[in-house]
Amino acid sequence: MKLLSSFRSFDSISSPISGGFAKFEEKKKQQTDRKSKSFRYVFRKSPTPSPSKSPELSARHNTSLNDVTSSTPAPSSPSTPSFRPKGDAEFEQLRYEFNAFLQNFSIQIRKDVTFKVKSCEAELKKQSDEGVRIDDVTDFLQDFYTNFKKKVDFLPFYQSMSQEDKESLMNFIEKYLTISLYKELFSPISTASEDEIKDLTLQNRIRQLNWINCQHLDIILNEREKQVRDLIYGAINSIIEMDSVKAPQDKLQCITQCSNNILRALSKSKDAPASADDFLPALIYIVIKANPTRLQSNINYINRCSNANRLMSGEAGYFFTNLCCAVTFIQNNLNAESLNMPEKEFQDYVSGRAVPLGSWEMHFSESLHALQEMTNAVDELEHRSQEFLKNAEHLKQKMKHKQ
Amino acid sequence: MGTNSVASSSRAFNFKVVLLGEGGTGKTSLVLRFVEDKFNERHITTLQASFLQKKINVGGRRIQLAIWDTAGQERFHALGPIYYRDANGAILVYDITDKDSFQKVKNWVKELKKMLGNDICLSIAGNKTDIDRQRTVTPEEAEHYAALVGATNFFTSAKNNVNIEELFLDLSERMVAASEGEDPQPSTGSRRNVVVVDQENRISELNQRSWGLDSTIERKPELLF
C-alpha cells in the first residue's frame, strides 16, 4: 500500500505530456489496487454520529446503505485522516471547500445535501461493484443530477438560496461525486481493455497524421508571429491537461481554455472575429499536434458524467461538441479526398515515405526559435546603436553651437 | 406537465440555435449584426463569432439564445448531426447572388428534416439584399421553397441591417410556441408558413431536459425525497 501510494504521488507530479504511458500504468495499478481500498475510506472522516436523521429519510432508504449514511460527518470539520493516500489531496481539498460552502446555509439544507449525495455515492459505488453497465450507472447519476436540481428549484426550504448558490451547489455535487468515484466512472474495469484499445487506435491514427499543417486544412494562422505561436502552445497544453483533472467541469474548462486560445490566435492572424469555419479546422489541427492522452475515454467520460444541461447549452458545451466533431473527423473523414490531394501523396505522408513542405517544424523547432530570437536581438541592437549614433551626433551639434 | 405550465409564466427559455451556411454567405456578419448590432469588423469587440449568446424578450418571456455557428465547408458536411443535436432552431443562410449556396441550404434542410423531423424550427435567410441587382436566386423561388418545407423565409442584409432582428424574433416566437405546446401558427398573418406536425413528444422531452421533471422520478423511488 505504501509503495503504491508513493507511485501514485509520483504520477501526479509527472507532467501530463510525459504521462501518456504512466497513465495507463496507473490505471492498471488502480484496478489491482481498488479491491484493497475500502469504499468506507471515502466517508470516514470524523466518527461523529449523525446528529438527527429525519425518520422519513431513513425509512425510505435502502437498508444496505445505512452503515454508510449513519456516519454523517459534521460538515464543518474537514480533518484530514492520515491513512488517506496522498493522491487524494484533490478530493480532500474539494471536501473542505464543499463543507465550507455548506456552512452558509441552514442545517436542513446541509443535512439534506450530505445525506442525499452520500446515498447516491454509495449507490453508484454499489452498482459499479456489482458490474452494472457503465451507461446504466451514469444514467443513474444523470437522474440524480436532474432530480436534485428539481428539488433545489422547488422545495421550500431550499428557496433561501440564491440562484447563484444553487448553481454552485449543483457544481459541488457533480465534482464531489465524480472525483470520489473517478475510478469507477472513468474507463471502468468492465470497459477498460476496450477503451484502452480505442484510445491507442486514435493515438496511432493521430500520430500518422502528424504531418498535417495549416495549409492542408486551409487554416489562417500566422505561425511566424510569436504571440500566435504562444497561443498555440497554450491551446496544446490545455487540451493535454484535460486528462490530468478529474471532474467533468474541470475537463470542460481545459477544453474551453484550449478553444479560447485557438480563437485568440485566429483573430490575431485574421484581424476579424473567428467563425466556426475558422475554428473547427484549427481545433482539428491542435488535436493532431497535441495528440492528447486517452482522448476517447475522456470524451466518453464527459458525455456520461457531466451534467447533461451543461453539455446542451453554454460555451463549454459548444466547445466540447466541436472537440467531438474534430475527433470524428480525424477518425472517419480525414483522407486524401477531404484534403484535396492525390491518394498516393496522402499515403506517402501517412506512411512516412514523404514529408510535406512547410511542416510544423518550420515554425516550431527549437533551434529555429532560437535563431529567430537572436535575429530579433540583433535587430534590436542595431536599432539601439543607430539611436546612440543619432544622439551622439545631436550632442556634437549642440556642443558646436555652445562654442 | 401540470407543474410546467405553472412555472412557464416566470421561467426563462434557453434555446439552442444552429447557424448553417457556406463560407461567404455572410452568416458571421448576420449573427454579429444581431448580437452586437455592428457590421464593420473594426468596431466589433468580440474575438469570435462561433458561439454567441443573447438575451431577448418576446411577448414578456425571457429568452436566452445560444447561437452555435457550424463549420460550413463541404469537407465537414458529415459532422452536421453532431452540431445540431438537440437544437431548437436552425438558421440557414445563403447568398442571394450565389445559386450554389442556395442549393447547399436545400441539402441541409433535407438532412435536418431527415434527422430531426419537425422537431426543429427552421428559418431561411437570403442574405445580401444590398446587392440585389446581382441576385440570381429569385424571391419567388426562395419563398416557394421555404413554404414547401415549412420554414420561414427572410431576405436580409447584414450590411444595411435589414430584417435581421425580425428573423431572430420570428424564430424565437416559434421556438417558444413549440416548447409551450401551443399551435405555433402565427396570429399575425400570411407572412409565415409554418408547418408543425405533432410536437407532443418533443415538448415533453424538452421540458424534461430543461426543467428536470424527469419521468424517472416515478421509476426510482429511492430518489424521491
Contacts between the chains, C-beta under 8 A, distances in Angstrom:
chain1	res1	chain2	res2	distance
A	57	B	225	7.6
A	60	B	221	7.5
A	60	B	222	6.9
A	60	B	224	7.3
A	61	B	222	6.9
A	62	B	222	6.1
A	112	B	225	7.4
A	116	B	223	8.0
A	116	B	225	7.0
A	119	B	222	7.7
A	120	B	223	7.7
A	123	B	222	7.5
A	140	B	220	7.6
A	143	B	214	6.3
A	143	B	216	4.6
A	143	B	220	6.1
A	143	B	223	6.7
A	144	B	223	6.4
A	146	B	208	7.8
A	146	B	212	4.3
A	146	B	214	4.8
A	146	B	216	7.4
A	147	B	212	6.8
A	147	B	214	6.7
A	147	B	216	7.4
A	147	B	217	6.0
A	147	B	220	7.9
A	147	B	223	5.1
A	147	B	224	7.9
A	149	B	212	4.5
A	150	B	211	7.2
A	150	B	212	3.9
A	150	B	213	6.3
A	150	B	214	7.7
A	150	B	217	7.8
A	151	B	225	5.8
A	153	B	211	8.0
A	153	B	212	7.1
A	154	B	3	7.8
A	155	B	225	7.5
A	218	B	73	7.7
A	263	B	47	5.5
A	263	B	48	4.2
A	263	B	50	7.0
A	264	B	47	5.9
A	266	B	48	7.6
A	267	B	47	4.5
A	267	B	48	6.5
A	271	B	41	7.7
A	272	B	41	4.8
A	272	B	44	7.8
A	273	B	28	6.8
A	273	B	32	6.6
A	273	B	41	7.3
A	273	B	44	5.7
A	273	B	46	5.4
A	273	B	47	6.1
A	273	B	48	5.3
A	273	B	49	4.3
A	274	B	47	6.8
A	274	B	48	4.7
A	274	B	49	6.9
A	274	B	50	6.3
A	275	B	27	7.4
A	275	B	28	4.3
A	275	B	48	7.6
A	275	B	49	5.0
A	275	B	50	5.7
A	275	B	69	5.4
A	276	B	19	7.8
A	276	B	50	4.5
A	276	B	68	7.8
A	276	B	69	3.7
A	276	B	70	5.3
A	276	B	71	4.7
A	276	B	72	7.4
A	277	B	23	5.0
A	277	B	28	8.0
A	277	B	69	7.8
A	277	B	71	5.3
A	277	B	72	5.5
A	277	B	73	6.3
A	278	B	50	7.8
A	279	B	48	7.2
A	279	B	50	4.7
A	279	B	69	7.9
A	279	B	71	7.4
A	280	B	71	3.9
A	280	B	76	6.2
A	280	B	79	7.9
A	281	B	71	7.2
A	281	B	73	7.7
A	308	B	209	7.1
A	309	B	209	7.3
A	309	B	210	7.5
A	312	B	16	6.9
A	312	B	86	5.6
A	312	B	209	6.6
A	313	B	14	5.2
A	313	B	16	6.1
A	313	B	64	7.9
A	313	B	66	5.2
A	314	B	66	7.0
A	315	B	51	5.5
A	315	B	53	7.9
A	318	B	50	7.3
A	318	B	51	4.2
A	318	B	66	7.4
A	318	B	68	5.7
A	319	B	51	7.5
A	321	B	68	7.6
A	321	B	82	6.1
A	321	B	83	6.3
A	321	B	85	8.0
A	322	B	50	8.0
A	324	B	82	5.5
A	325	B	71	7.6
A	325	B	76	7.3
A	325	B	79	4.4
A	325	B	82	5.1
A	325	B	83	6.8
A	328	B	78	7.9
A	328	B	79	6.1
A	328	B	82	6.4
A	329	B	76	6.7
A	329	B	78	8.0
A	329	B	79	6.2
A	332	B	78	7.3
A	333	B	75	6.9
A	333	B	76	7.8
A	333	B	78	5.7
A	333	B	79	7.6
A	338	B	75	4.1
A	339	B	75	7.9
